[in-house]
Amino acid sequence: MRRGEPLALDAAMEPAAKRRDDRGANVELRLIQVVVPSALAIAVPDAVASEQAAAAPLVFSTAVLMLEEFVRLRPGESVLMHSAGGGVGSAVAQVAAVVADAPRIGVVGDASRSDAAARAGWNHVVTTGAGPAAVRELLPEGVDAVLDPTGTVNLDFDLEVAAPGARVVLFGNPAGGAPPPLPPVGRLIGGNVGLFGFSISSLRNTRPTAVAAALRRSLALLAIGAVALDVTVVTGLEAVPDVHDALASRRGTGKYVARLT
């Protein structure tokens, strides 16, 4: 951990404490207590900047776990992901290029996000509205791995583009509430398609060593320049609401970290 640089950990603010300095004046101290299970504590390579290390645990660990641990992506296998223009989308595109070096199709909600997805590393970009037909035009045989952070909203899309033997990973529910029901089992069996759920926050509690290994792998890829991370550093927690507004209005790109001094 490097003094004065962003932390890749959850920090809990202690109540302000007061003491008197040697001149008798009241001095307010604000303490930050950082607690992390030892299994999740990872040394940051010297070649990785602290702001990149602070952003890597969510985006790149998620990408590595889904592609290498869940999907078990093999060389030559294709990947499709929804919401491809965001931070996780960029990480998935880059890790997929390292692991498989095969077609990568990014799906975006509207055409205004197409450039961001292309910059993120997707070599084909389609819109959700273009439908599965647009994907089948690119890959008539179907896609080997589908990563979907939209819950089950686009599951019909996913199954229509899935190749025999494909693995579909659901890792979000942005609409909140109860997700729509899953498809009949017969559709999965008949299509020879596997369906997985993924939650990195759950894995931190149940398989911390796997999460730590994924972060270690992510930092190693960053250290050798095999992947890159677009990070914007803001100063202080007071800047965080503006960042949330920018992301909610789709004006933000890449990942943001806050420097606490």
N, C-alpha and C positions, 0 to 999 in steps of 0.2 A: 504494500500500500504506500502510495507516494503522497507526502504532505502537500495540502493545498490543491490537489487534483481531484477530478470526479471519482466518486465511489460507485462500484458495481454491486452495492449491497443495500438492503433496506436499513434505513437509519431511523432511530427513535429519538425524538427530542425530549430531553429531561426538562422539568420545570426549572426556570431561572433560579440560580442561587446567588446570594449576595455575601460579600466579605468586605473587610476594610483593608485598603492598601497601607503602605508604610507611612503615608501622609494622613491617614485617618479618613480618607474619602471613600464613599461607598462605590464599589465596583461590581457591576453585574456580570456574572459568568453564565454562559449558555453552554451546556454540555451535550454532546452527541454521543449516544451509546450505540455501538454497532455490534450486533450479535449475529453470528453465522455458524451453522453446524460445521464441525471440522471436516466432514466428508465433502462439503461444498467449497472449501477454501482452496483456491487455485493460485499458484504463482503466475504472475504476468511476465511473459518474456520481455527482455529489454527492448526488442525490436517493435513492440506493440505500444503505441501511445495510450496513455491512461484513458482518454476520452473514448478511444475505440474499445478498450477493455471494458469500460463501463456500459457500452451499448451492446456488446457481443452476447452476454448471457441469454437474453431473450431471443434475438433474431437468429443468430448463427447456431446457438445450441438447439433451438427449435428445428432449424433446417437440417442439421446433422442428425438429430434423433429421428426425425420423420423419414429422411431419405436412407440413412444407413442402418438404423435400428428397427424401424417399423416396416417400411417399404422394402428394405434390403435391395436398393437399386443396383442393377448390374450394368456393366459397360454395354453401351448401345441401346439401353432402354430409354424411352421417351417419357417426358414429364409434362403435366398440365397443372396450372394452379390458377384459382380465382383470386381476385384482388391482387393482381400480380405487380402493381405499381408501388406497393408499400415497402416498408423496411424488411418484413419477413419475406415478401416476394423477391426482393433483390438478393437476399441471402440464399433462398432456395435456388434461384436461377444460377448463382455462382457455384454453390456446392454441387448442384446437379451437373454442371459443366465439368467440374473436377472429377466426379465419380463416374459419370456415364458418357459424357461428350456426345450427346445424341440430341434430337430435336426437343426444344423446350418451348411450350406454348403458354403464353400468359393471357389470361382472360381478365378484361376490365369491364367495369359497369357502364362506362360511356367512352366515346372516342377521345374525349379531352384527356384521358389518362393513358392513351396509347404511347405517347412519346416517353412518358415516365417509365412505363413498363419496358419499352425497348432499351432505354438507358440502363434499366436495372439488370439487363442481361438476357431477356427473353428474345429468342431469335424469330419467333412468330407471335403476333399479338392479334387477338380477336376480341370483339365485344360480346357481352352476354346476349344482347339482342340478336346477334347474328346466328345464334343457336348452334347446336351440335353439327349441323351441316357444314359450317365453316371449318370446324375442326377436322371433319372427315375428308374435306377437300385437301387438307394439308397431309393428313395421315389416314388414308383409306382403311388401313388395317386396325386403326384405333390406337389409344394411348395406354402405355404400360403402368403409369402411376399418376393418380389424380389427387391433388391436395386442395381441400376445400375449407376455407375458414368462414363460410357463410351459413353454417348449420346444415339443415336438410333442404333449404329452399331450392338449391340448384342440384339436388341429388338426381333427379331425372336426367338432367343435362349430363351429369357425371357418368351415369350408367350407359347412356346412349353413345358416349365417346370411348368407353372402356374397351380395351382389347381383351380377348380371352386370356385369363391369367392376370388381369390387371388388379392393382391394389388401390382402393379409394380410402383416403384418410380424411375424416371430419375433425376439425380442431377449433371450432368456434360456434357461437350462437349469438351473433350481433343483434338480432331482433329481440332477444330476451324471451322470457316465458317458456312455455312448453313447446319444443320443436314439433313440426309435423311428423307423423308416423313414418317409420322406415318402410322400404318396399317389401313386398312378400318375399319370403326366403326362396321360393321357387325361382324368382327372377335372378337372384344371386347365383343359385346353383346352376340354372340353365345358362347363364352368361359366363360361368367360371370366373366370377369376380369376388374378391375379398373386400370386406368393409371393416374399417378400423376406426376407433375413436382415439383422440390424443389430447392430453392436457399436461403441459410441462409443469404447471404449478402442483398438480397431483403427483407427478413423478418425483418432484423435489422431496416430497414426504415419504413416498413409498420405495423409490429407487434412487436415492441421492448419488450413489456411486456412478450410475449410468448418466445422470445429468452432469456430474463433474467430468466424466470422461468425454462427453460431448463438448463441454466448454474447453477442455484441454485441447481437443482436436481443433476446435474453432480458432483458438488463439495461435495454434501452430500454423494453421493455414494463413492467418493474418500475418504472422511473423515472416513467412517466406514470400508473401505477396501473391499467393494463389487466389486469394479473395480480397475484396476491399470493402470498406464501410464508410458511407457518407454520413458524417456526424456534424451536427451543429451544436456548439456549446453556448449555453446561456448562463448568466451569472445570477445566482440567488433564486430562492423559491418564488419570489415575487414575479419572476418572468414566466413561470410555468403556465398560468392561465392563458396568457397570450399564445403560447405554443399550442395548447389544447384547442384554442379557437382557430388557429391556422390549420391544424390537422383536420378539425371538424369541417371546415369550409374547403378542404382539399387544396389549400394554398401551401401547405408544408410538404416537404420531401425529405426522405432519409430518416435518420434517427436524431433525437435531441437528448442531450444530457445536461443536467444542472450542476454548475460548479459551486460548491458550498465552501465559503471561506470564513 
